Amino acid sequence: MQSINAIFDGNHFKPIEPIPVEGQYEVVITFTKPIDTKDTRRQRVLKHFGAWNDEDIKTINEIVEERTCFSINRDKI
């Protein structure tokens, strides 16, 4: 039995490492955990909205955006 990591985008699976087999195989697909998106991270932080002023919110949004774009076009994280 071989295992690889992949990302499911809602329609397709994208392997994030080489597939170590050739030919046809029966597979078992296990969904381990949802991927944090920019929106889910922002919502998690902003649930404390009343504790921060508008400048704090702007800074938080900038940090979330920066971290979202950090690994784009990188081969390895």
N, C-alpha and C positions, 0 to 999 in steps of 0.2 A: 504494500500500500504506500502510495506517495501523497504528500500534501503540499499545496502551494497557497499563498495568500493572493487574494483578488479583491477587487472593489466592484460592487453591484450598483449601477447607477439608476436602478428602477426598471431597466429593460435589458441590459447586457452585463456580462461579467468581463472585467478587464484584469488579466493577471498582472500582478506587480512584481513578479519574479519569473524566471524561466520555467517553462513546463518541462519536467524531467522525463516524460514518456512520449512515445510516438504511437500512432495508430488509434484505434477505437478502444475506449474504456468505459466501463460503467463507473459513474461517479456518485458521490454523496456530497451534497451541498449543505453546509452549516452556516447559518447567519449568526455571527458571534456578537457584534455590537453595532449600533448605528454610528455613522460618521458625523461628527460635529460639523455643522455648516456655519458660515458666517452669521446667518440669521439666528440659529439656535444659540450660539455663543452670545450674541448681542442681547437676545431676549433674556437669557440667564442673568446677565449683568444688569440689564435695565430694570429687572423686577424690583430693584432697590432704588428706583428713580427718585423718589421723594428725598433721599439722603444727599443727592448731588445737584449742583447748579448746572446751567446750560453749558458752561465752559468745561466742566467735568465730563458731561455727556459727549461733547464734541471730541475730547481727548480719548475717551473710551472707544468711540466709533472709529477714530483714526488708528488706534492700536489694533482693533479687531481686523480692520481692512489690511493693515500692514502684515499681520500674521497670516492672514488668508493668502496673500500673494507671495509670501516668503519662499515657498517651495515650488512655485510654478516654473516649469521648464528645467527643473533640476533632476538629474538622473537618480540621485540618492539623497535621502533626507538625513 
